[in-house]
């Protein structure tokens, strides 16, 4: 499962908490094949989309007619 993380990059830590709240062990090296074929976490994706939708709605409301 490919989770999303709020940090910008891997900082050498052994584990981190994903956007959906799962504690995940982090791998220093991940093959491109593994990255491309691992399924995306639907919960992480849904949370990030909802956050983006909220920011877009707030921006649109502040720049309205």
MMTF fields as JSON, N, C-alpha, C and O atoms, coordinates in Angstrom:
{
  "mmtfVersion": "1.0.0",
  "mmtfProducer": "UNKNOWN",
  "numBonds": 259,
  "numAtoms": 260,
  "numGroups": 65,
  "numChains": 1,
  "numModels": 1,
  "chainsPerModel": [1],
  "groupsPerChain": [65],
  "chainIdList": ["A"],
  "bondAtomList": [4, 2, 8, 6, 12, 10, 16, 14, 20, 18, 24, 22, 28, 26, 32, 30, 36, 34, 40, 38, 44, 42, 48, 46, 52, 50, 56, 54, 60, 58, 64, 62, 68, 66, 72, 70, 76, 74, 80, 78, 84, 82, 88, 86, 92, 90, 96, 94, 100, 98, 104, 102, 108, 106, 112, 110, 116, 114, 120, 118, 124, 122, 128, 126, 132, 130, 136, 134, 140, 138, 144, 142, 148, 146, 152, 150, 156, 154, 160, 158, 164, 162, 168, 166, 172, 170, 176, 174, 180, 178, 184, 182, 188, 186, 192, 190, 196, 194, 200, 198, 204, 202, 208, 206, 212, 210, 216, 214, 220, 218, 224, 222, 228, 226, 232, 230, 236, 234, 240, 238, 244, 242, 248, 246, 252, 250, 256, 254],
  "bondOrderList": [1, 1, 1, 1, 1, 1, 1, 1, 1, 1, 1, 1, 1, 1, 1, 1, 1, 1, 1, 1, 1, 1, 1, 1, 1, 1, 1, 1, 1, 1, 1, 1, 1, 1, 1, 1, 1, 1, 1, 1, 1, 1, 1, 1, 1, 1, 1, 1, 1, 1, 1, 1, 1, 1, 1, 1, 1, 1, 1, 1, 1, 1, 1, 1],
  "groupList": [{"groupName": "UNK", "atomNameList": ["N", "CA", "C", "O"], "elementList": ["N", "C", "C", "O"], "formalChargeList": [0, 0, 0, 0], "bondAtomList": [1, 0, 2, 1, 3, 2], "bondOrderList": [1, 1, 2], "singleLetterCode": "X", "chemCompType": "L-PEPTIDE LINKING"}],
  "groupTypeList": [0, 0, 0, 0, 0, 0, 0, 0, 0, 0, 0, 0, 0, 0, 0, 0, 0, 0, 0, 0, 0, 0, 0, 0, 0, 0, 0, 0, 0, 0, 0, 0, 0, 0, 0, 0, 0, 0, 0, 0, 0, 0, 0, 0, 0, 0, 0, 0, 0, 0, 0, 0, 0, 0, 0, 0, 0, 0, 0, 0, 0, 0, 0, 0, 0],
  "groupIdList": [1, 2, 3, 4, 5, 6, 7, 8, 9, 10, 11, 12, 13, 14, 15, 16, 17, 18, 19, 20, 21, 22, 23, 24, 25, 26, 27, 28, 29, 30, 31, 32, 33, 34, 35, 36, 37, 38, 39, 40, 41, 42, 43, 44, 45, 46, 47, 48, 49, 50, 51, 52, 53, 54, 55, 56, 57, 58, 59, 60, 61, 62, 63, 64, 65],
  "secStructList": [7, 5, 7, 7, 7, 1, 1, 1, 1, 7, 7, 1, 7, 1, 3, 3, 3, 7, 6, 6, 1, 7, 3, 3, 3, 7, 7, 1, 7, 7, 7, 2, 2, 2, 2, 2, 2, 1, 7, 5, 7, 2, 2, 2, 2, 2, 2, 2, 2, 2, 2, 2, 2, 2, 2, 2, 2, 2, 2, 2, 2, 2, 6, 7, 7],
  "xCoordList": [0.847, 0.0, 0.892, 1.839, 0.596, 1.375, 0.602, -0.426, 1.109, 0.474, 1.059, 2.146, 0.329, 0.818, 1.287, 0.736, 2.32, 2.878, 2.946, 3.096, 2.838, 2.838, 4.229, 4.357, 5.263, 6.619, 7.013, 6.471, 7.939, 8.346, 9.233, 9.227, 9.995, 10.916, 11.3, 11.057, 11.891, 12.369, 13.567, 14.524, 13.518, 14.593, 15.352, 15.991, 15.294, 16.04, 15.33, 15.89, 14.111, 13.384, 12.924, 12.713, 12.771, 12.387, 10.896, 10.492, 10.08, 8.642, 8.072, 8.691, 6.873, 6.183, 4.69, 4.262, 3.905, 2.45, 1.934, 2.261, 1.134, 0.603, -0.563, -1.032, -1.017, -2.147, -3.381, -4.145, -3.586, -4.772, -4.613, -5.546, -3.409, -3.182, -2.492, -2.277, -2.142, -1.448, 0.03, 0.672, 0.568, 2.001, 2.661, 2.329, 3.59, 4.202, 5.708, 6.357, 6.255, 7.707, 8.154, 7.513, 9.252, 9.748, 10.962, 11.811, 11.031, 12.12, 13.005, 12.516, 14.295, 15.223, 15.215, 15.137, 15.293, 15.338, 14.066, 13.724, 13.385, 12.188, 12.353, 12.623, 12.192, 12.391, 11.277, 10.166, 11.587, 10.588, 9.408, 8.266, 9.676, 8.614, 7.681, 6.459, 8.265, 7.435, 6.588, 5.402, 7.197, 6.478, 5.307, 4.213, 5.538, 4.509, 3.398, 2.264, 3.709, 2.705, 1.972, 0.946, 2.478, 1.813, 0.501, 0.471, -0.576, -1.848, -1.814, -1.225, -2.448, -2.533, -3.555, -4.602, -3.261, -4.197, -5.393, -5.238, -6.563, -7.773, -8.102, -8.613, -7.815, -8.097, -7.195, -7.68, -5.897, -4.983, -5.422, -5.488, -5.716, -6.121, -7.399, -7.496, -8.372, -9.632, -9.451, -10.073, -8.606, -8.343, -7.671, -8.068, -6.664, -5.962, -6.886, -6.814, -7.741, -8.692, -9.683, -9.988, -10.188, -11.135, -10.473, -11.096, -9.213, -8.486, -8.31, -8.484, -7.969, -7.799, -9.123, -9.159, -10.206, -11.525, -11.903, -12.481, -11.58, -11.87, -11.089, -11.633, -9.805, -8.984, -9.487, -9.516, -9.884, -10.397, -11.704, -11.903, -12.586, -13.871, -13.65, -14.316, -12.726, -12.445, -11.851, -12.213, -10.949, -10.363, -11.431, -11.477, -12.29, -13.338, -14.337, -14.845, -14.62, -15.555, -14.969, -15.695, -13.66, -13.025, -12.804, -12.599, -12.842, -12.639, -13.918, -13.876, -15.042, -16.33, -16.697, -15.941, -17.864, -18.307, -18.445, -18.811],
  "yCoordList": [-1.175, 0.0, 1.237, 1.324, 2.176, 3.415, 4.526, 4.994, 4.937, 5.978, 7.345, 7.441, 8.39, 9.764, 10.25, 9.876, 11.091, 11.651, 13.162, 13.688, 13.849, 15.313, 15.91, 17.05, 15.183, 15.722, 15.75, 15.004, 16.6, 16.766, 15.643, 15.33, 15.037, 13.988, 13.069, 13.374, 11.963, 10.989, 11.573, 12.022, 11.569, 12.142, 11.091, 11.427, 9.844, 8.791, 8.137, 7.246, 8.558, 7.959, 6.545, 6.231, 5.704, 4.31, 4.167, 3.244, 5.088, 5.035, 6.44, 7.362, 6.581, 7.87, 7.593, 6.483, 8.602, 8.47, 9.062, 10.197, 8.296, 8.724, 9.691, 9.895, 10.275, 11.204, 10.547, 11.206, 9.259, 8.565, 8.102, 7.552, 8.33, 7.973, 6.642, 6.251, 5.94, 4.652, 4.886, 5.709, 4.17, 4.217, 3.23, 2.044, 3.723, 2.903, 2.847, 3.858, 1.661, 1.515, 2.112, 1.9, 2.857, 3.497, 2.758, 2.302, 2.647, 1.956, 3.006, 3.895, 2.899, 3.872, 3.779, 4.802, 2.597, 2.395, 1.678, 0.624, 2.235, 1.612, 1.609, 2.644, 0.454, 0.384, 1.142, 1.275, 1.625, 2.341, 1.435, 1.893, 0.158, -0.807, -0.932, -0.921, -1.053, -1.138, 0.121, 0.038, 1.285, 2.547, 2.621, 3.053, 2.206, 2.313, 1.282, 1.534, 0.131, -0.926, -1.016, -1.69, -0.352, -0.4, 0.376, 1.494, -0.2, 0.529, 1.735, 1.678, 2.813, 4.032, 3.845, 3.236, 4.364, 4.3, 5.205, 6.419, 4.626, 5.391, 6.391, 7.475, 6.036, 6.943, 8.174, 9.296, 7.987, 9.123, 10.005, 11.227, 9.386, 10.122, 10.916, 12.077, 10.308, 10.983, 12.176, 13.219, 12.034, 13.129, 14.293, 15.445, 13.998, 15.056, 15.752, 16.971, 15.005, 15.617, 16.517, 17.61, 16.065, 16.871, 18.162, 19.223, 18.085, 19.283, 20.251, 21.459, 19.728, 20.578, 21.217, 22.399, 20.458, 20.996, 22.127, 23.127, 21.977, 23.017, 24.286, 25.388, 24.13, 25.307, 25.996, 27.224, 25.213, 25.787, 26.526, 27.626, 25.942, 26.584, 27.878, 28.878, 27.872, 29.068, 30.171, 31.341, 29.788, 30.765, 31.344, 32.556, 30.483, 30.948, 31.858, 32.812, 31.57, 32.383, 33.764, 34.757, 33.825, 35.108, 35.97, 37.178, 35.368, 36.116, 36.177, 36.455, 35.919, 35.887, 37.223, 38.191, 37.263, 38.444, 39.702, 40.749],
  "zCoordList": [0.0, 0.0, 0.0, 0.782, -0.861, -0.948, -0.233, -0.722, 0.922, 1.725, 1.38, 0.812, 1.729, 1.586, 2.956, 3.991, 2.933, 4.165, 4.029, 2.926, 5.139, 5.122, 4.98, 4.535, 5.341, 5.2, 3.723, 2.908, 3.403, 2.009, 1.501, 0.31, 2.404, 1.957, 3.106, 4.274, 2.763, 3.736, 4.472, 3.843, 5.798, 6.61, 7.416, 8.413, 7.009, 7.672, 8.841, 9.48, 9.132, 10.255, 9.894, 8.722, 10.91, 10.704, 10.389, 9.682, 10.918, 10.653, 10.71, 11.24, 10.15, 10.152, 10.118, 9.802, 10.443, 10.429, 9.125, 8.778, 8.41, 7.121, 7.316, 8.435, 6.229, 6.25, 6.857, 7.562, 6.597, 7.108, 8.556, 9.141, 9.143, 10.535, 10.761, 11.908, 9.699, 9.835, 10.13, 9.478, 11.103, 11.362, 10.41, 10.401, 9.615, 8.566, 8.722, 8.992, 8.552, 8.487, 7.164, 6.135, 7.189, 5.982, 5.456, 6.222, 4.147, 3.471, 2.815, 2.118, 3.039, 2.448, 0.922, 0.242, 0.393, -1.056, -1.505, -0.969, -2.463, -3.031, -4.539, -5.149, -5.124, -6.57, -7.29, -6.776, -8.461, -9.262, -9.584, -9.63, -9.806, -10.081, -8.883, -9.035, -7.687, -6.482, -6.322, -6.005, -6.543, -6.4, -7.384, -7.021, -8.612, -9.656, -9.513, -9.922, -8.941, -8.883, -7.543, -7.449, -6.513, -5.203, -5.27, -5.784, -4.759, -4.785, -3.845, -2.765, -4.265, -3.465, -2.36, -2.579, -1.174, -0.054, -0.347, -0.478, -0.447, -0.749, 0.358, 0.079, 1.609, 2.72, 2.651, 2.795, 2.434, 2.288, 1.128, 1.257, 0.011, -1.18, -0.922, -1.322, -0.263, 0.026, 0.949, 0.744, 1.964, 2.898, 2.174, 2.347, 1.372, 0.64, -0.356, -0.512, -1.025, -1.963, -1.245, -1.721, -0.097, 0.675, 1.148, 1.113, 1.592, 2.02, 0.856, 1.016, -0.299, -1.482, -1.873, -2.215, -1.829, -2.154, -1.201, -1.626, 0.093, 1.086, 0.795, 0.869, 0.461, 0.135, -1.118, -1.187, -2.108, -3.343, -3.089, -3.606, -2.309, -1.995, -1.218, -1.485, -0.262, 0.516, -0.374, -0.249, -1.26, -2.18, -3.094, -3.309, -3.634, -4.542, -3.814, -4.403, -2.548, -1.77, -1.5, -1.474, -1.299, -0.993, -2.223, -2.102, -3.404, -4.635, -5.468, -6.667, -4.828, -5.503, -6.143, -6.061, -6.779, -7.522, -6.703, -7.236]
}
